[in-house]
Amino acid sequence: MTELFQHIGYGAIFVVVLLGNAGVPAPEESVLVLGGYLASQGRLHLPLVILVGIASASVGDNLGFWAGQRYGRRLLERLPLSAERKAKYERIMVKHSAWAVFVARFIPGLRTLAGPLAGIVGVSHSKFFVANLLGAIFYAPCPVLAGYGIGYGLGDHIEKLRRLAGGFERVAVAAVLCALVVIWIRWQRRAGRASG
């Protein structure tokens, strides 16, 4: 995977983090950690990895916000949560809007729901935009710097393990891509059944 990211780097980070924040299951934190690791090895530039992480997280959440505004309750009904949890998250978003958006950024699972839910309950876009951007500014550097620290401290050992793993890396990337395609197809089928 590191070889793949070395070649497509910033674009891959942007797309995966954007998808994860827009509501599509994607390994966004892993990709940010990997970006930090590659920066520690001199293959990517640390400030650019952080900026791409911030931008893609913010844009992805704004897409989720737009989807929440556009599709409203229909989108909420399709979320894989119990009715009680949906009601709880909705109450929190209505009561704390901007703070809920900011804090959700740091909670896996809720991060994906914050944008659509804010759009559904009618949080103003300006409030959402500011809280979301601030959350992204504080969130994105954390996994990137963790990856950088891991690479800086363990880089030589990781490189040796990577060489030993050899072809496994390609198999793992292919498996992840296949899994994403299957998830996307199932998501499209559910969307078709829900609208039809």
N, C-alpha and C positions, 0 to 999 in steps of 0.2 A: 504494500500500500504506500510505503514511503516513496518508492520509485514513481508510482503513478502521480502522487501529489507533488513530487519534485518537478514533473513535467507540466502539470496543469495547475499547480499551486493555488494561487490566489483565486482564480475562477472557481475551482472546485470547492474551496473553503466558502466562498460567497454563496454558491448554489446550495450546498448542503445545509449551511446555517440558515439561509433564507427559507428553505423548505421546512426545516424543523420548527422555525418560528411562525411559519404560515399555517402550521397545523398538520403537515405531512410527517409521519414518523421518519426521522432521520437522525443519524448519530452526530448531532451538532457538537456536543462537548468533546467527543473523541476527536473530531476533525480539528477543533481548536487546539486541543492538546498536541495533536500531531503537527499542526502548523507551528506551534511553539518549539516543539522538538526539532523540526527542520530548520527553524531560525537559529537554534543553538548550534547546529552543525554547519551554519553558513549557507544553507541551500535556499532559504527565504530570508526576508528582512523583517525583524521583529516588529518595528513600528507599523509596517504595512500589514502584517498579519493581524495586529490588534485593530487597525483601522478597518480592514475588511470585515473582521468579526463584528465590530460596532455597527457598520453600515448594513451588513446583511441581516443582523438580528433586528435592527430597527425597521428596515424595509419589509422583512418577513412579517413582523408583527403588524405593520400598517396594512399589509395585504389581508391578514386575519381580521383586523378591525373593519376593513371595507367589506369583507365577506359577511361579518356579523351584521353590519348595517344593511347590506343588500338582501340577505336571506333570512335574517331575524330568527324567529322562533323555530322555523324549519331546520335551521342549522343546529340550534340548541338541542332539538329532539334527536338529532343524529349523533350527538356526542356520546361516547361509550361510558356514561356515568349513570348512577342510580338517580331517580327523581329527587331524592332527598339531597344528594350531593349537588345536583344542578341548582336546586332551590337555595342551598346554603351559599354556593359560590356567587349566585346571582345577587343575594342579599348583601354579601360582602362587597361586591362590585358597585352596587347602587349606593351603599353607605360610605364607602371609602374611595371610590373611583380612582383618582390619581395614585394614591398610596397603594391601593390593591394592584394596580398595573406595575408599579415600581417593585414591590415586594415579590410579586409572582415571577418576575424575571429570574429570581434566585431559587425557585422551587421547581425541579423537574416535574413535568406533567402539567402543573398550573401555568407554566410559562407559555405553553402551547395554547391554553384556553384563554389567556388574558386578552389578547387582541379581539378574537371573535366575541367574547362575552361583553367586553367594553362596547363594541359596536352594537350588540343586541340590546343592551340596557340603556343605550342613549348617552353614554359619556361623550362630552364634546370632543371633537377631534383635536382641538388645540390642547386641552388638558391631557388627552391620551398621548399626543405626539411628544409633549415635553416629558411626561413621566416615563414613557417608553424609551425615549432617547437617553435620558439620565440613567435609567436602568441598564440600557445597553452599554453605556460608557463605563459603568461600574462593573458590569458582569463580564463582558468579553475579555478584558485583560486577565481575569482570574485563571481560566483554563489554559490560555495561551502562555502565561508566565509559569504555570505549573509544568507544562510541557517543556518550556525552555529550561527550567530548573532541573527536570529529569534528564534532559539531553546534556546539559552542562555537567551534571554530576555523574551520570552513568553512560554518557555517549559512547565511549570506547566499548563497554560491555554490551550495549545494545547493538552496536554495529557487528560485533562478533556473532551474537545470536541471530541477527538478521541474515548474515552470510550463511550460517548453518541452516536456517529455515529455507533458504533458496526459493524453490518453486511454490512452496506453501503460500507465499504472499499473493501470488497470482490467483491461486485457487480461492483464497479468502476474499479477494476483491471480486472475483466472478460470483461467488456465493452471495456477497452483499448486494451486488447489482441485480442478481436474479431475485433476491428477496424483495428488493425495492420495486421491481417490475410486478411481482405477484401482489404486493400490497397495493400498488397503484391500480392494477386491474380490479381487485376486489373493491377498492374504494369507488372506482368508476361504476361497477355493477350496482353497488348499493345506492349510489347517487341516481342511477337510472331507474331503479325500483322505487326510490322515494319520490321521484318527480313524475313517474309514469303511473 
